[in-house]
Amino acid sequence: MTLDATPFMPDHGHGSPIPAFSTDEGSGTYTLEPVNLFMPGYWETTLTIVNPNGTDSPDDDFDLDTVVFVFFIDG
Ligand SMILES: [Cu+2]
């Protein structure tokens, strides 16, 4: 399983030019970096769980495949 992170600024209609990569640290802990929120404003970062076969599995232990974290970078 991997995590994909996609930062997006809905007010400006753009994302980040630098992709984020996940590292499995074990025991259910993942590190995502770099998550480049390069300008002040409202950001939505969508985390998507990707199973090894690239698709959602009805047999996995979780029902949630995506979650959106919002950040406001004060500039
Ligand atoms: Cu922007």
N, CA, C, O and the ligand as a Tripos MOL2 file, in Angstrom:
@<TRIPOS>MOLECULE
protein
  301   299    76     0     0
PROTEIN
NO_CHARGES

@<TRIPOS>ATOM
      1 N           0.8480   -1.1830    0.0000 N.3       1 MET1
      2 CA          0.0000    0.0000    0.0000 C.3       1 MET1
      3 C           0.8830    1.2320    0.0000 C.2       1 MET1
      4 O           1.9120    1.2750    0.6750 O.2       1 MET1
      5 N           0.4740    2.2310   -0.7610 N.am      2 THR2
      6 CA          1.1640    3.5210   -0.7490 C.3       2 THR2
      7 C           0.1290    4.6160   -0.5410 C.2       2 THR2
      8 O          -1.0740    4.3920   -0.6830 O.2       2 THR2
      9 N           0.6150    5.7960   -0.2050 N.am      3 LEU3
     10 CA         -0.2180    6.9810   -0.0950 C.3       3 LEU3
     11 C           0.2200    7.9620   -1.1560 C.2       3 LEU3
     12 O           1.4130    8.2070   -1.3330 O.2       3 LEU3
     13 N          -0.7420    8.5250   -1.8620 N.am      4 ASP4
     14 CA         -0.4740    9.6160   -2.7940 C.3       4 ASP4
     15 C          -1.0140   10.8910   -2.1790 C.2       4 ASP4
     16 O          -2.1230   10.9080   -1.6440 O.2       4 ASP4
     17 N          -0.2380   11.9540   -2.2520 N.am      5 ALA5
     18 CA         -0.6730   13.2610   -1.7500 C.3       5 ALA5
     19 C          -0.7400   14.2310   -2.9170 C.2       5 ALA5
     20 O           0.2180   14.3810   -3.6750 O.2       5 ALA5
     21 N          -1.8980   14.8950   -3.0530 N.am      6 THR6
     22 CA         -2.0840   15.8500   -4.1330 C.3       6 THR6
     23 C          -2.5230   17.1920   -3.5610 C.2       6 THR6
     24 O          -3.7050   17.3770   -3.2690 O.2       6 THR6
     25 N          -1.5940   18.1330   -3.3950 N.am      7 PRO7
     26 CA         -1.9730   19.4750   -2.9460 C.3       7 PRO7
     27 C          -2.6680   20.2460   -4.0720 C.2       7 PRO7
     28 O          -2.3050   20.1170   -5.2410 O.2       7 PRO7
     29 N          -3.6710   21.0480   -3.7030 N.am      8 PHE8
     30 CA         -4.4100   21.8200   -4.7060 C.3       8 PHE8
     31 C          -4.9140   23.0990   -4.0560 C.2       8 PHE8
     32 O          -5.3700   23.0960   -2.9130 O.2       8 PHE8
     33 N          -4.8220   24.1920   -4.8070 N.am      9 MET9
     34 CA         -5.3850   25.4700   -4.3570 C.3       9 MET9
     35 C          -6.6430   25.7490   -5.1570 C.2       9 MET9
     36 O          -6.5510   26.2340   -6.2850 O.2       9 MET9
     37 N          -7.8200   25.4570   -4.6100 N.am     10 PRO10
     38 CA         -9.0530   25.6330   -5.3910 C.3      10 PRO10
     39 C          -9.3140   27.0880   -5.7800 C.2      10 PRO10
     40 O          -9.9090   27.3490   -6.8250 O.2      10 PRO10
     41 N          -8.8780   28.0280   -4.9550 N.am     11 ASP11
     42 CA         -9.1070   29.4410   -5.2790 C.3      11 ASP11
     43 C          -8.2910   29.8900   -6.4920 C.2      11 ASP11
     44 O          -8.6610   30.8450   -7.1750 O.2      11 ASP11
     45 N          -7.1940   29.2070   -6.7530 N.am     12 HIS12
     46 CA         -6.3120   29.5870   -7.8580 C.3      12 HIS12
     47 C          -6.3400   28.5790   -9.0000 C.2      12 HIS12
     48 O          -5.8450   28.8700  -10.0890 O.2      12 HIS12
     49 N          -6.9040   27.4110   -8.7720 N.am     13 GLY13
     50 CA         -7.0120   26.4130   -9.8270 C.3      13 GLY13
     51 C          -5.7000   25.7210  -10.1720 C.2      13 GLY13
     52 O          -5.5190   25.2710  -11.3030 O.2      13 GLY13
     53 N          -4.7840   25.6310   -9.2110 N.am     14 HIS14
     54 CA         -3.5220   24.9530   -9.5030 C.3      14 HIS14
     55 C          -3.1090   24.0740   -8.3300 C.2      14 HIS14
     56 O          -3.5930   24.2060   -7.2060 O.2      14 HIS14
     57 N          -2.1890   23.1730   -8.6520 N.am     15 GLY15
     58 CA         -1.5930   22.3170   -7.6380 C.3      15 GLY15
     59 C          -0.1660   22.7350   -7.3790 C.2      15 GLY15
     60 O           0.2170   23.8920   -7.5530 O.2      15 GLY15
     61 N           0.6110   21.7480   -6.9550 N.am     16 SER16
     62 CA          2.0250   21.9810   -6.6820 C.3      16 SER16
     63 C           2.8480   21.3290   -7.7880 C.2      16 SER16
     64 O           2.5280   20.2170   -8.2080 O.2      16 SER16
     65 N           3.9030   21.9910   -8.2710 N.am     17 PRO17
     66 CA          4.7160   21.3970   -9.3480 C.3      17 PRO17
     67 C           5.6250   20.2740   -8.8610 C.2      17 PRO17
     68 O           6.1760   19.5270   -9.6690 O.2      17 PRO17
     69 N           5.7850   20.1510   -7.5390 N.am     18 ILE18
     70 CA          6.6950   19.1490   -6.9940 C.3      18 ILE18
     71 C           5.8790   18.0060   -6.4100 C.2      18 ILE18
     72 O           5.1190   18.2220   -5.4660 O.2      18 ILE18
     73 N           6.0150   16.7920   -6.9460 N.am     19 PRO19
     74 CA          5.2210   15.6640   -6.4160 C.3      19 PRO19
     75 C           5.7110   15.2220   -5.0350 C.2      19 PRO19
     76 O           6.8930   15.3340   -4.7080 O.2      19 PRO19
     77 N           4.7740   14.7220   -4.2430 N.am     20 ALA20
     78 CA          5.1040   14.1670   -2.9290 C.3      20 ALA20
     79 C           5.1770   12.6470   -3.0540 C.2      20 ALA20
     80 O           4.4400   12.0360   -3.8280 O.2      20 ALA20
     81 N           6.0800   12.0510   -2.2790 N.am     21 PHE21
     82 CA          6.2500   10.6080   -2.2920 C.3      21 PHE21
     83 C           6.0730   10.0640   -0.8830 C.2      21 PHE21
     84 O           6.4480   10.7090    0.0970 O.2      21 PHE21
     85 N           5.4960    8.8710   -0.7940 N.am     22 SER22
     86 CA          5.2910    8.2720    0.5220 C.3      22 SER22
     87 C           6.3500    7.2130    0.7920 C.2      22 SER22
     88 O           6.8090    6.5190   -0.1160 O.2      22 SER22
     89 N           6.7230    7.1050    2.0520 N.am     23 THR23
     90 CA          7.6420    6.0760    2.5100 C.3      23 THR23
     91 C           6.9670    5.3080    3.6330 C.2      23 THR23
     92 O           6.4940    5.8970    4.6050 O.2      23 THR23
     93 N           6.9260    3.9980    3.4950 N.am     24 ASP24
     94 CA          6.3530    3.1350    4.5320 C.3      24 ASP24
     95 C           7.3790    2.9830    5.6400 C.2      24 ASP24
     96 O           8.4250    2.3640    5.4470 O.2      24 ASP24
     97 N           7.0780    3.5470    6.8000 N.am     25 GLU25
     98 CA          7.9990    3.4880    7.9390 C.3      25 GLU25
     99 C           7.7280    2.2600    8.8170 C.2      25 GLU25
    100 O           8.4310    2.0400    9.8030 O.2      25 GLU25
    101 N           6.7130    1.4600    8.4640 N.am     26 GLY26
    102 CA          6.3600    0.2900    9.2490 C.3      26 GLY26
    103 C           5.3450    0.6250   10.3180 C.2      26 GLY26
    104 O           5.1630    1.7870   10.6830 O.2      26 GLY26
    105 N           4.6840   -0.4110   10.8140 N.am     27 SER27
    106 CA          3.6830   -0.2780   11.8770 C.3      27 SER27
    107 C           2.5770    0.7040   11.5200 C.2      27 SER27
    108 O           2.0220    1.3650   12.3980 O.2      27 SER27
    109 N           2.2570    0.8020   10.2450 N.am     28 GLY28
    110 CA          1.1640    1.6810    9.8250 C.3      28 GLY28
    111 C           1.5170    3.1390    9.7560 C.2      28 GLY28
    112 O           0.6280    3.9840    9.6490 O.2      28 GLY28
    113 N           2.8130    3.4660    9.8130 N.am     29 THR29
    114 CA          3.2520    4.8620    9.7490 C.3      29 THR29
    115 C           3.8660    5.1380    8.3790 C.2      29 THR29
    116 O           4.6910    4.3710    7.8830 O.2      29 THR29
    117 N           3.4440    6.2450    7.7840 N.am     30 TYR30
    118 CA          3.9580    6.6530    6.4820 C.3      30 TYR30
    119 C           4.4670    8.0820    6.5600 C.2      30 TYR30
    120 O           3.9020    8.9220    7.2610 O.2      30 TYR30
    121 N           5.5320    8.3420    5.8390 N.am     31 THR31
    122 CA          6.0480    9.7040    5.7090 C.3      31 THR31
    123 C           5.7750   10.1800    4.2890 C.2      31 THR31
    124 O           6.0470    9.4740    3.3180 O.2      31 THR31
    125 N           5.2320   11.3880    4.1880 N.am     32 LEU32
    126 CA          4.9920   12.0060    2.8870 C.3      32 LEU32
    127 C           5.8920   13.2150    2.7720 C.2      32 LEU32
    128 O           5.8800   14.0910    3.6370 O.2      32 LEU32
    129 N           6.6820   13.2660    1.6950 N.am     33 GLU33
    130 CA          7.5260   14.4380    1.4920 C.3      33 GLU33
    131 C           7.9910   14.5130    0.0520 C.2      33 GLU33
    132 O           8.0780   13.4830   -0.6170 O.2      33 GLU33
    133 N           8.2860   15.6830   -0.4350 N.am     34 PRO34
    134 CA          7.9330   16.9550    0.1730 C.3      34 PRO34
    135 C           6.4890   17.3110   -0.1960 C.2      34 PRO34
    136 O           6.0800   17.1210   -1.3410 O.2      34 PRO34
    137 N           5.7350   17.8100    0.7410 N.am     35 VAL35
    138 CA          4.4080   18.3440    0.4350 C.3      35 VAL35
    139 C           4.5990   19.8540    0.3270 C.2      35 VAL35
    140 O           4.6220   20.5730    1.3260 O.2      35 VAL35
    141 N           4.7350   20.3060   -0.9070 N.am     36 ASN36
    142 CA          5.1890   21.6610   -1.1980 C.3      36 ASN36
    143 C           4.0030   22.6260   -1.3420 C.2      36 ASN36
    144 O           3.4470   22.7840   -2.4290 O.2      36 ASN36
    145 N           3.6300   23.2610   -0.2420 N.am     37 LEU37
    146 CA          2.5800   24.2900   -0.2730 C.3      37 LEU37
    147 C           3.3080   25.6210   -0.4110 C.2      37 LEU37
    148 O           3.5880   26.3050    0.5730 O.2      37 LEU37
    149 N           3.6070   25.9700   -1.6710 N.am     38 PHE38
    150 CA          4.6270   26.9820   -1.9580 C.3      38 PHE38
    151 C           4.1350   28.4220   -1.8940 C.2      38 PHE38
    152 O           4.9440   29.3430   -2.0100 O.2      38 PHE38
    153 N           2.8420   28.6470   -1.7140 N.am     39 MET39
    154 CA          2.3840   30.0360   -1.6520 C.3      39 MET39
    155 C           1.3180   30.1870   -0.5730 C.2      39 MET39
    156 O           0.6340   29.2200   -0.2400 O.2      39 MET39
    157 N           1.1720   31.3940   -0.0250 N.am     40 PRO40
    158 CA          0.1540   31.6150    0.9970 C.3      40 PRO40
    159 C          -1.2490   31.4070    0.4410 C.2      40 PRO40
    160 O          -1.4940   31.6230   -0.7460 O.2      40 PRO40
    161 N          -2.1570   30.9910    1.2960 N.am     41 GLY41
    162 CA         -3.5400   30.8320    0.8960 C.3      41 GLY41
    163 C          -4.1080   29.5090    1.3540 C.2      41 GLY41
    164 O          -3.5150   28.8050    2.1710 O.2      41 GLY41
    165 N          -5.2600   29.1850    0.8170 N.am     42 TYR42
    166 CA         -6.0250   27.9960    1.1930 C.3      42 TYR42
    167 C          -5.6210   26.8260    0.3120 C.2      42 TYR42
    168 O          -5.7030   26.9000   -0.9140 O.2      42 TYR42
    169 N          -5.1880   25.7520    0.9430 N.am     43 TRP43
    170 CA         -4.7660   24.5360    0.2330 C.3      43 TRP43
    171 C          -5.6260   23.3570    0.6840 C.2      43 TRP43
    172 O          -5.9880   23.2380    1.8550 O.2      43 TRP43
    173 N          -5.9360   22.5050   -0.2630 N.am     44 GLU44
    174 CA         -6.5440   21.2140    0.0270 C.3      44 GLU44
    175 C          -5.5580   20.1350   -0.4290 C.2      44 GLU44
    176 O          -5.1560   20.1010   -1.5920 O.2      44 GLU44
    177 N          -5.1830   19.2700    0.4850 N.am     45 THR45
    178 CA         -4.2710   18.1780    0.1410 C.3      45 THR45
    179 C          -5.0260   16.8690    0.2880 C.2      45 THR45
    180 O          -5.4090   16.4700    1.3880 O.2      45 THR45
    181 N          -5.2310   16.2140   -0.8400 N.am     46 THR46
    182 CA         -5.9570   14.9430   -0.8670 C.3      46 THR46
    183 C          -4.9770   13.7900   -0.7270 C.2      46 THR46
    184 O          -4.0350   13.6630   -1.5090 O.2      46 THR46
    185 N          -5.2080   12.9540    0.2750 N.am     47 LEU47
    186 CA         -4.4270   11.7310    0.4390 C.3      47 LEU47
    187 C          -5.2550   10.5680   -0.0900 C.2      47 LEU47
    188 O          -6.4090   10.3850    0.2970 O.2      47 LEU47
    189 N          -4.6630    9.7980   -0.9650 N.am     48 THR48
    190 CA         -5.3370    8.6490   -1.5590 C.3      48 THR48
    191 C          -4.5650    7.3870   -1.2270 C.2      48 THR48
    192 O          -3.3550    7.3050   -1.4390 O.2      48 THR48
    193 N          -5.2790    6.4130   -0.7080 N.am     49 ILE49
    194 CA         -4.6800    5.1190   -0.4050 C.3      49 ILE49
    195 C          -4.6810    4.2800   -1.6760 C.2      49 ILE49
    196 O          -5.7210    4.0690   -2.3000 O.2      49 ILE49
    197 N          -3.4980    3.8090   -2.0430 N.am     50 VAL50
    198 CA         -3.3700    2.9850   -3.2400 C.3      50 VAL50
    199 C          -2.8980    1.6030   -2.8120 C.2      50 VAL50
    200 O          -1.8210    1.4510   -2.2350 O.2      50 VAL50
    201 N          -3.7090    0.6110   -3.1000 N.am     51 ASN51
    202 CA         -3.3410   -0.7600   -2.7830 C.3      51 ASN51
    203 C          -2.3220   -1.2550   -3.8020 C.2      51 ASN51
    204 O          -2.1980   -0.6660   -4.8760 O.2      51 ASN51
    205 N          -1.5940   -2.3170   -3.4920 N.am     52 PRO52
    206 CA         -0.5420   -2.7830   -4.4010 C.3      52 PRO52
    207 C          -1.0290   -3.0620   -5.8190 C.2      52 PRO52
    208 O          -0.2710   -2.8720   -6.7700 O.2      52 PRO52
    209 N          -2.2510   -3.5000   -5.9820 N.am     53 ASN53
    210 CA         -2.7440   -3.7770   -7.3300 C.3      53 ASN53
    211 C          -3.3110   -2.5270   -8.0050 C.2      53 ASN53
    212 O          -3.8000   -2.5930   -9.1330 O.2      53 ASN53
    213 N          -3.2440   -1.3920   -7.3120 N.am     54 GLY54
    214 CA         -3.6600   -0.1300   -7.9130 C.3      54 GLY54
    215 C          -5.1360    0.1320   -7.8540 C.2      54 GLY54
    216 O          -5.6030    1.1400   -8.3840 O.2      54 GLY54
    217 N          -5.8850   -0.7420   -7.2250 N.am     55 THR55
    218 CA         -7.3260   -0.5410   -7.1420 C.3      55 THR55
    219 C          -7.7900   -0.7030   -5.7020 C.2      55 THR55
    220 O          -7.0630   -1.2250   -4.8570 O.2      55 THR55
    221 N          -8.9830   -0.2590   -5.4410 N.am     56 ASP56
    222 CA         -9.5920   -0.4630   -4.1390 C.3      56 ASP56
    223 C          -9.9290   -1.9450   -3.9890 C.2      56 ASP56
    224 O         -10.3360   -2.6070   -4.9440 O.2      56 ASP56
    225 N          -9.7550   -2.4370   -2.7990 N.am     57 SER57
    226 CA        -10.0710   -3.8400   -2.5370 C.3      57 SER57
    227 C         -11.2350   -3.9160   -1.5690 C.2      57 SER57
    228 O         -11.1920   -3.2950   -0.5070 O.2      57 SER57
    229 N         -12.2820   -4.6690   -1.9150 N.am     58 PRO58
    230 CA        -13.3980   -4.8080   -0.9780 C.3      58 PRO58
    231 C         -13.0050   -5.5770    0.2700 C.2      58 PRO58
    232 O         -13.7410   -5.5760    1.2570 O.2      58 PRO58
    233 N         -11.8440   -6.2400    0.2370 N.am     59 ASP59
    234 CA        -11.4040   -7.0440    1.3720 C.3      59 ASP59
    235 C         -10.4960   -6.2860    2.3320 C.2      59 ASP59
    236 O         -10.0810   -6.8340    3.3530 O.2      59 ASP59
    237 N         -10.1790   -5.0170    2.0140 N.am     60 ASP60
    238 CA         -9.2770   -4.3160    2.9130 C.3      60 ASP60
    239 C          -9.9970   -3.9480    4.2060 C.2      60 ASP60
    240 O         -11.2190   -4.0470    4.3100 O.2      60 ASP60
    241 N          -9.2210   -3.5290    5.1690 N.am     61 ASP61
    242 CA         -9.7450   -3.2880    6.5090 C.3      61 ASP61
    243 C         -10.3240   -1.8980    6.6960 C.2      61 ASP61
    244 O         -10.7450   -1.5500    7.7990 O.2      61 ASP61
    245 N         -10.3520   -1.1240    5.6770 N.am     62 PHE62
    246 CA        -10.8400    0.2420    5.8020 C.3      62 PHE62
    247 C         -11.7750    0.5650    4.6520 C.2      62 PHE62
    248 O         -11.6510    0.0180    3.5560 O.2      62 PHE62
    249 N         -12.6990    1.4510    4.9170 N.am     63 ASP63
    250 CA        -13.6470    1.8670    3.8950 C.3      63 ASP63
    251 C         -13.2400    3.1730    3.2350 C.2      63 ASP63
    252 O         -13.7590    3.5360    2.1790 O.2      63 ASP63
    253 N         -12.3080    3.8760    3.8640 N.am     64 LEU64
    254 CA        -11.9580    5.2080    3.4000 C.3      64 LEU64
    255 C         -10.7590    5.1390    2.4620 C.2      64 LEU64
    256 O          -9.6890    4.6770    2.8580 O.2      64 LEU64
    257 N         -10.9230    5.5840    1.2530 N.am     65 ASP65
    258 CA         -9.8380    5.5590    0.2790 C.3      65 ASP65
    259 C          -9.1810    6.9160    0.0980 C.2      65 ASP65
    260 O          -8.0130    6.9980   -0.2800 O.2      65 ASP65
    261 N          -9.9320    7.9890    0.3690 N.am     66 THR66
    262 CA         -9.3530    9.3220    0.2510 C.3      66 THR66
    263 C          -9.7810   10.1590    1.4420 C.2      66 THR66
    264 O         -10.8460    9.9580    2.0260 O.2      66 THR66
    265 N          -8.9250   11.0970    1.7790 N.am     67 VAL67
    266 CA         -9.2350   12.0680    2.8100 C.3      67 VAL67
    267 C          -8.5800   13.3810    2.3900 C.2      67 VAL67
    268 O          -7.4950   13.3870    1.8070 O.2      67 VAL67
    269 N          -9.2530   14.4980    2.6930 N.am     68 VAL68
    270 CA         -8.7230   15.8030    2.3160 C.3      68 VAL68
    271 C          -8.3700   16.5740    3.5840 C.2      68 VAL68
    272 O          -9.2030   16.7770    4.4680 O.2      68 VAL68
    273 N          -7.1090   16.9950    3.6440 N.am     69 PHE69
    274 CA         -6.6570   17.8570    4.7310 C.3      69 PHE69
    275 C          -6.5710   19.2880    4.1780 C.2      69 PHE69
    276 O          -6.0320   19.5230    3.0960 O.2      69 PHE69
    277 N          -7.1090   20.2180    4.9390 N.am     70 VAL70
    278 CA         -7.0570   21.6170    4.4900 C.3      70 VAL70
    279 C          -6.0690   22.3860    5.3530 C.2      70 VAL70
    280 O          -5.9660   22.1820    6.5620 O.2      70 VAL70
    281 N          -5.3540   23.2710    4.6900 N.am     71 PHE71
    282 CA         -4.3680   24.1220    5.3540 C.3      71 PHE71
    283 C          -4.5790   25.5400    4.8710 C.2      71 PHE71
    284 O          -4.8900   25.7650    3.7010 O.2      71 PHE71
    285 N          -4.4110   26.4920    5.7620 N.am     72 PHE72
    286 CA         -4.3550   27.8880    5.3320 C.3      72 PHE72
    287 C          -2.9820   28.4120    5.6910 C.2      72 PHE72
    288 O          -2.6240   28.4950    6.8660 O.2      72 PHE72
    289 N          -2.2130   28.7660    4.6710 N.am     73 ILE73
    290 CA         -0.8710   29.2940    4.8740 C.3      73 ILE73
    291 C          -0.9860   30.8170    4.9240 C.2      73 ILE73
    292 O          -1.3270   31.4640    3.9330 O.2      73 ILE73
    293 N          -0.6970   31.3680    6.0900 N.am     74 ASP74
    294 CA         -0.7950   32.8140    6.2990 C.3      74 ASP74
    295 C           0.4570   33.4850    5.7380 C.2      74 ASP74
    296 O           1.5770   33.1360    6.1090 O.2      74 ASP74
    297 N           0.2610   34.4260    4.8650 N.am     75 GLY75
    298 CA          1.4420   35.0550    4.2610 C.3      75 GLY75
    299 C           1.5940   36.4380    4.4870 C.2      75 GLY75
    300 O           2.5590   37.0380    4.0140 O.2      75 GLY75
    301 CU         -2.0450   29.6490   -5.6470 Cu       76 CU76
@<TRIPOS>BOND
     1     1     2 1
     2     2     3 1
     3     3     4 2
     4     3     5 am
     5     5     6 1
     6     6     7 1
     7     7     8 2
     8     7     9 am
     9     9    10 1
    10    10    11 1
    11    11    12 2
    12    11    13 am
    13    13    14 1
    14    14    15 1
    15    15    16 2
    16    15    17 am
    17    17    18 1
    18    18    19 1
    19    19    20 2
    20    19    21 am
    21    21    22 1
    22    22    23 1
    23    23    24 2
    24    23    25 am
    25    25    26 1
    26    26    27 1
    27    27    28 2
    28    27    29 am
    29    29    30 1
    30    30    31 1
    31    31    32 2
    32    31    33 am
    33    33    34 1
    34    34    35 1
    35    35    36 2
    36    35    37 am
    37    37    38 1
    38    38    39 1
    39    39    40 2
    40    39    41 am
    41    41    42 1
    42    42    43 1
    43    43    44 2
    44    43    45 am
    45    45    46 1
    46    46    47 1
    47    47    48 2
    48    47    49 am
    49    49    50 1
    50    50    51 1
    51    51    52 2
    52    51    53 am
    53    53    54 1
    54    54    55 1
    55    55    56 2
    56    55    57 am
    57    57    58 1
    58    58    59 1
    59    59    60 2
    60    59    61 am
    61    61    62 1
    62    62    63 1
    63    63    64 2
    64    63    65 am
    65    65    66 1
    66    66    67 1
    67    67    68 2
    68    67    69 am
    69    69    70 1
    70    70    71 1
    71    71    72 2
    72    71    73 am
    73    73    74 1
    74    74    75 1
    75    75    76 2
    76    75    77 am
    77    77    78 1
    78    78    79 1
    79    79    80 2
    80    79    81 am
    81    81    82 1
    82    82    83 1
    83    83    84 2
    84    83    85 am
    85    85    86 1
    86    86    87 1
    87    87    88 2
    88    87    89 am
    89    89    90 1
    90    90    91 1
    91    91    92 2
    92    91    93 am
    93    93    94 1
    94    94    95 1
    95    95    96 2
    96    95    97 am
    97    97    98 1
    98    98    99 1
    99    99   100 2
   100    99   101 am
   101   101   102 1
   102   102   103 1
   103   103   104 2
   104   103   105 am
   105   105   106 1
   106   106   107 1
   107   107   108 2
   108   107   109 am
   109   109   110 1
   110   110   111 1
   111   111   112 2
   112   111   113 am
   113   113   114 1
   114   114   115 1
   115   115   116 2
   116   115   117 am
   117   117   118 1
   118   118   119 1
   119   119   120 2
   120   119   121 am
   121   121   122 1
   122   122   123 1
   123   123   124 2
   124   123   125 am
   125   125   126 1
   126   126   127 1
   127   127   128 2
   128   127   129 am
   129   129   130 1
   130   130   131 1
   131   131   132 2
   132   131   133 am
   133   133   134 1
   134   134   135 1
   135   135   136 2
   136   135   137 am
   137   137   138 1
   138   138   139 1
   139   139   140 2
   140   139   141 am
   141   141   142 1
   142   142   143 1
   143   143   144 2
   144   143   145 am
   145   145   146 1
   146   146   147 1
   147   147   148 2
   148   147   149 am
   149   149   150 1
   150   150   151 1
   151   151   152 2
   152   151   153 am
   153   153   154 1
   154   154   155 1
   155   155   156 2
   156   155   157 am
   157   157   158 1
   158   158   159 1
   159   159   160 2
   160   159   161 am
   161   161   162 1
   162   162   163 1
   163   163   164 2
   164   163   165 am
   165   165   166 1
   166   166   167 1
   167   167   168 2
   168   167   169 am
   169   169   170 1
   170   170   171 1
   171   171   172 2
   172   171   173 am
   173   173   174 1
   174   174   175 1
   175   175   176 2
   176   175   177 am
   177   177   178 1
   178   178   179 1
   179   179   180 2
   180   179   181 am
   181   181   182 1
   182   182   183 1
   183   183   184 2
   184   183   185 am
   185   185   186 1
   186   186   187 1
   187   187   188 2
   188   187   189 am
   189   189   190 1
   190   190   191 1
   191   191   192 2
   192   191   193 am
   193   193   194 1
   194   194   195 1
   195   195   196 2
   196   195   197 am
   197   197   198 1
   198   198   199 1
   199   199   200 2
   200   199   201 am
   201   201   202 1
   202   202   203 1
   203   203   204 2
   204   203   205 am
   205   205   206 1
   206   206   207 1
   207   207   208 2
   208   207   209 am
   209   209   210 1
   210   210   211 1
   211   211   212 2
   212   211   213 am
   213   213   214 1
   214   214   215 1
   215   215   216 2
   216   215   217 am
   217   217   218 1
   218   218   219 1
   219   219   220 2
   220   219   221 am
   221   221   222 1
   222   222   223 1
   223   223   224 2
   224   223   225 am
   225   225   226 1
   226   226   227 1
   227   227   228 2
   228   227   229 am
   229   229   230 1
   230   230   231 1
   231   231   232 2
   232   231   233 am
   233   233   234 1
   234   234   235 1
   235   235   236 2
   236   235   237 am
   237   237   238 1
   238   238   239 1
   239   239   240 2
   240   239   241 am
   241   241   242 1
   242   242   243 1
   243   243   244 2
   244   243   245 am
   245   245   246 1
   246   246   247 1
   247   247   248 2
   248   247   249 am
   249   249   250 1
   250   250   251 1
   251   251   252 2
   252   251   253 am
   253   253   254 1
   254   254   255 1
   255   255   256 2
   256   255   257 am
   257   257   258 1
   258   258   259 1
   259   259   260 2
   260   259   261 am
   261   261   262 1
   262   262   263 1
   263   263   264 2
   264   263   265 am
   265   265   266 1
   266   266   267 1
   267   267   268 2
   268   267   269 am
   269   269   270 1
   270   270   271 1
   271   271   272 2
   272   271   273 am
   273   273   274 1
   274   274   275 1
   275   275   276 2
   276   275   277 am
   277   277   278 1
   278   278   279 1
   279   279   280 2
   280   279   281 am
   281   281   282 1
   282   282   283 1
   283   283   284 2
   284   283   285 am
   285   285   286 1
   286   286   287 1
   287   287   288 2
   288   287   289 am
   289   289   290 1
   290   290   291 1
   291   291   292 2
   292   291   293 am
   293   293   294 1
   294   294   295 1
   295   295   296 2
   296   295   297 am
   297   297   298 1
   298   298   299 1
   299   299   300 2
@<TRIPOS>SUBSTRUCTURE
     1 MET1         2 RESIDUE 1 A MET
     2 THR2         6 RESIDUE 1 A THR
     3 LEU3        10 RESIDUE 1 A LEU
     4 ASP4        14 RESIDUE 1 A ASP
     5 ALA5        18 RESIDUE 1 A ALA
     6 THR6        22 RESIDUE 1 A THR
     7 PRO7        26 RESIDUE 1 A PRO
     8 PHE8        30 RESIDUE 1 A PHE
     9 MET9        34 RESIDUE 1 A MET
    10 PRO10       38 RESIDUE 1 A PRO
    11 ASP11       42 RESIDUE 1 A ASP
    12 HIS12       46 RESIDUE 1 A HIS
    13 GLY13       50 RESIDUE 1 A GLY
    14 HIS14       54 RESIDUE 1 A HIS
    15 GLY15       58 RESIDUE 1 A GLY
    16 SER16       62 RESIDUE 1 A SER
    17 PRO17       66 RESIDUE 1 A PRO
    18 ILE18       70 RESIDUE 1 A ILE
    19 PRO19       74 RESIDUE 1 A PRO
    20 ALA20       78 RESIDUE 1 A ALA
    21 PHE21       82 RESIDUE 1 A PHE
    22 SER22       86 RESIDUE 1 A SER
    23 THR23       90 RESIDUE 1 A THR
    24 ASP24       94 RESIDUE 1 A ASP
    25 GLU25       98 RESIDUE 1 A GLU
    26 GLY26      102 RESIDUE 1 A GLY
    27 SER27      106 RESIDUE 1 A SER
    28 GLY28      110 RESIDUE 1 A GLY
    29 THR29      114 RESIDUE 1 A THR
    30 TYR30      118 RESIDUE 1 A TYR
    31 THR31      122 RESIDUE 1 A THR
    32 LEU32      126 RESIDUE 1 A LEU
    33 GLU33      130 RESIDUE 1 A GLU
    34 PRO34      134 RESIDUE 1 A PRO
    35 VAL35      138 RESIDUE 1 A VAL
    36 ASN36      142 RESIDUE 1 A ASN
    37 LEU37      146 RESIDUE 1 A LEU
    38 PHE38      150 RESIDUE 1 A PHE
    39 MET39      154 RESIDUE 1 A MET
    40 PRO40      158 RESIDUE 1 A PRO
    41 GLY41      162 RESIDUE 1 A GLY
    42 TYR42      166 RESIDUE 1 A TYR
    43 TRP43      170 RESIDUE 1 A TRP
    44 GLU44      174 RESIDUE 1 A GLU
    45 THR45      178 RESIDUE 1 A THR
    46 THR46      182 RESIDUE 1 A THR
    47 LEU47      186 RESIDUE 1 A LEU
    48 THR48      190 RESIDUE 1 A THR
    49 ILE49      194 RESIDUE 1 A ILE
    50 VAL50      198 RESIDUE 1 A VAL
    51 ASN51      202 RESIDUE 1 A ASN
    52 PRO52      206 RESIDUE 1 A PRO
    53 ASN53      210 RESIDUE 1 A ASN
    54 GLY54      214 RESIDUE 1 A GLY
    55 THR55      218 RESIDUE 1 A THR
    56 ASP56      222 RESIDUE 1 A ASP
    57 SER57      226 RESIDUE 1 A SER
    58 PRO58      230 RESIDUE 1 A PRO
    59 ASP59      234 RESIDUE 1 A ASP
    60 ASP60      238 RESIDUE 1 A ASP
    61 ASP61      242 RESIDUE 1 A ASP
    62 PHE62      246 RESIDUE 1 A PHE
    63 ASP63      250 RESIDUE 1 A ASP
    64 LEU64      254 RESIDUE 1 A LEU
    65 ASP65      258 RESIDUE 1 A ASP
    66 THR66      262 RESIDUE 1 A THR
    67 VAL67      266 RESIDUE 1 A VAL
    68 VAL68      270 RESIDUE 1 A VAL
    69 PHE69      274 RESIDUE 1 A PHE
    70 VAL70      278 RESIDUE 1 A VAL
    71 PHE71      282 RESIDUE 1 A PHE
    72 PHE72      286 RESIDUE 1 A PHE
    73 ILE73      290 RESIDUE 1 A ILE
    74 ASP74      294 RESIDUE 1 A ASP
    75 GLY75      298 RESIDUE 1 A GLY
    76 CU76       301 GROUP 0 **** ****
